Amino acid sequence: MDKQQLPAQFVEQLLISRYLLREGIQALESRLPFAPSLAVSLFQDAAELLLSAIAVHVDAKVVPNTAFLAYWELIEKAPKNIEHQQVPSKAALMKLNNARVAFKHHGQRVSPEDAAAFRVNTEVFLKEAASRFFAIEFDDISLADLIARQDVRDQVKEAEKHLGEARYEEALICCAVANYDLSRLLSALIPNVDQGLGSAARNAFSGLDHTVARTTEEIVKYIAKHLSAHRDAILLMMSDTPIEKRARFRSLVPGVVKTLNGTPHITWRGQASSDKNDVAFCIEYVIDLALRLQQHGFSSSP
């Protein structure tokens, strides 16, 4: 079943479930205090929301206080579950739910190792359950729909389309353009450092001793270079982007500049990656950056 054919309420629930999974993964990767336990709570929320959507989809007789364990039997016996399909991952999700309850109600922390295992189990469940009951690929549920800026959202969706068609170079270009547009939101707050300041300083002192003019140029160039580095670091912190992810993204996408009329000019620094995982990472990076900037109020249209 195509996502477009699903009732809106299920599309929304699947999208939220995907978002909760993303938040859980980010919590787990943050290494903050209690992060593994908080991640497990988000994983369980993602799984339970999908269970709830399935229950409604097959007309299972659930009530507001239905126990988590009861979903499996109620869904299997539901009137619209004609083939009596079973919900997958029962044992794994019961362990996930027990870990969540132990943390939420008894303060028992979840170890990073257990949380990592719960992440895998949750992803397996979400993918299998979405495919089995809604006939869609869970990974195809795009968080791009949550991006406020239409220009960026359109670029990300185009990148996803190219990814599905194995047109990786085109997908990476879309990611680079989307990143350029997002970066300009922050750049407006802290303008670029003019790298031509050194030459300007030398020209200004050209009437003096040649050594003085040359030394002044080198000093100004040094200052401009380090101001530019500090600017990049500040922008990175403002966007809450992990340094290692930023570095990987920049190594994969081409350089982009836009003319005054908005036409992008693309410059490749090397061969475009032919690795599907690299392209998927870049798409996820841009989505994450867009959502982080929205969180801080940077979502105005150009």
N, C-alpha and C positions, 0 to 999 in steps of 0.2 A: 504494500500500500504506500503510495506516495504521500509525503508529509502534507502536501496541499489538499489531499483528500480526507485527512483526519479532521474531526471537529476541532474548533478553535481551543476548547478547554484542554484537550489532550496535547495539542501542539504546545500550549503554554506550560503544562505540567512537565512535559518532556524537556522543554527548554530550561525550566527552573531546576529540574533534576540534574541536567548537564552542568548548570552553573554551580550548584551545590557541590558537585564532584570536583569542579575546578577549584572552588574555594577550599575544599578539604585538602587537595593536593598542594595548594600554595601554603596552607597552614603547616602541612607536614614538612615542606621544604624550607620553611622559615627558620627552623631550629630555635624558636622562641620558647619560653617556659610554658609548659602544658600543651605545646603545639601538637604532639601526637594524640593526646586525649581530645583536644578540640577538633582535630582532623577526623577522628573516629566518629564524633557526634555528627559532623557534616556528611560523612559517608553514609551513616545510617539514615539521616534525613533524606538524602538523595534516593536511597533504596526504598524507603518507606513511601515517598511521594510517588515513585513509579508503581509500587504495589497498589497504592490507592487508585491510581489512574487505570490500572489493569482491572481492578475490582469493579470500578464504574463501567468500564468498557464491556465487561462480560455480565454485568448485572448481578454481581455477587451480593449476597445478603449481609452486608457489613453494617454495623451500627457505630455511633461515635466512640464507644469504648471498646471496640473490637481489639482483642489482644494481637500483638504482632505475629505470634505463631499461628493464629487462626486463619490468616490470609491464605495460606497454602491450600488448605482444605476447602475453604469457602470459594476460592477462585476455581479450583478444579471441578467443583460441583455446581458452578453457576449456570443459570439457564442458557446464556448465550455462548458458553464455552462448550459448543456442541461436541467437539472432539475430545473433551476432557483433558486438555493440555495442562501439564503440570508447570508450576512456577519453579524455575531452577534455583540452585544454590541455597536450599533450605538450611542445611547444617552450617554452612559458612556464614549465612546472615544471622542465624541464631547466636553464633559466637560474637558477631559484630554487635548485635543488640545487647547482649549480656555485658560486653565491655563498655558500651555507652552507658548503660544503667549503673554499672559499678562506679564509673567516674562521676556521673551526674548526681547520684543519690548517696554514694558512699565515699567519694573522694579518692577512689583507687585509680592511680595513673596508669596510662597505657604506655608500654615501652615503644621506642621508635621502631624496633624490629616487628613487633606485633602490628603496629599501625601501618607499616609498609605492606605487610601481608594482607591486612584488611583492605587496603587500597586496591590491591590486585583482585581480591575476591569481589569487591564492590563493582569494579570495572567489568569483570566477567559477568556478573549478574545483570548489570544494566544493559550490556550488549546483547546477551542471550534473551533476556526478557523482552526487550524492545523489538527484537527481530521476531520472536515467537508470537507475541500477541498483537504487535502493531505492524509487523512486516516492514520495518524500517531499520536502517543502520544507525545505531546510537551515535557513532562518530560523525555521521552526516548532519546531526543536529547542530546548526551553526550558532555560536554566540555572537556572530556578527550582527544579528538582529538587535542586539542590545546596544550597539554603537550609535550614539546620538547624531554625530556628523554624517550627513548623507554622502559626501564625497569620499570620506574614508570607508564608510560602510560599503559603498559600491565597489571600491577598489578591492576590499577584502573578499567580497562575494565573487568578484571576477577572478581573484587569485584562487579561490576554492574551486571555481569552475575549471580553471586551467590545471589545477592539481589533479582533479578527477579525470582529465583528458591526457594526463602525463605530459603536459606542456610546461615543463618546470621553469624554463627561462622566463616565459611570459608571466608565470605566477610570481617569480621573484621580483620582476620589474614592478608588478602591482603592489607588492609588499613595500618596496623601496619608495614608491610614490606616496603610498599611504603614510609611511613613517615620516617622509618629508613634510607632509601637510600637518601631521601631529606635532612634529618638532618645532614648526614655526609658531605654534601656540605659545610654547615656552620661550622661544627665541625673541618674541616680541617684548618679553619682560627684561631680558638681558641681551642686548644687541651683540652682534658679532664684533670681534676685535679686528680692526682693519690691519691686515698684514702688510699693507703698504706704508705704514707709519714710519718705518725705518728709512725708506727712500725719501719720504717727505722731510724727515728731519735732516738728512744729509743735504738735500737741496736748500733747506732753510739756512744751513750753516756753510753753504758752498763758498760764500765770500770770505770765510775765515781760513785758517790753516787747514790744509787737506787732511792732516792726521786728526785734527779735532772733529772735522765733519765725518770722517770715516768711523771714528770711535763712537761718536754720538749715534750714528746709524746702527752700529752693532748693539749698543746699549738699548736703544728703543726697540730693535728687533727682539732682543732677549726678553724685555718686559712684555711685549705684545704676545710672544710665544707662550709665556707663562700665564699671562692673563687669559689667553684662549684656553689653556689647559684647565685653569680654575673655573672658567665659565662652563666647560664641558662637564666638570665634576659636579658643579652646582645644579646644572640641568638634569644630570643623572639622578641626583638625590631628590630633586623636586618631583621627578617622575616615578620614584620608588622602584627603579629598575635595577635588578641585580647586575653587577658589573660583568660577571662572566657571560650572562645571557646577552647583554648589550654587545660585548666583544664578538660573540659567535654570530649574532645577527649581522653586524657590520661586515664581517668577513664573507658573508654569503650573498648579500644583495649588492647591486651596482650603486654607484653614486648618482645622485639626482640633483639637478638644478632646474628651476622653472623660469621661463622668460616672463616679461611683464604681462603678456596675454595668457599666461598659465600653461603654456606648452612645456612639458617636461623633456629635458635632455638627459639621456642615459649614458653613463660611462662605466664600463666594466673594468674592474681592476685585475681580473683573471678570468678563467673559464667558469661559466655558470655551472652550479652543482647539478648533477643528474640523480641525486639521492632524494627519493620521495620523503624520507624522514627530515632532511634538511629543509625542504620546502614547507612541510607541515609545521616544523618548528617556527619558521619565519611568520607564517600566517598566525599561529598561536601567539607569537611575540607581539605582533601588531594589535591583535584583539586585546591582549592583556594591557598593552600600553594605552590604548584608547579608553579602556574601562578605568584604568588607574587615573588618567587625566580627568575623566568625567567625575570621578570621586572627589577630586580637588577643585572642581568647578571649571576646568578647562575644556569646554565642549562647544564653544561658539562657532558658528559657521563662518567661513572665510569671507 
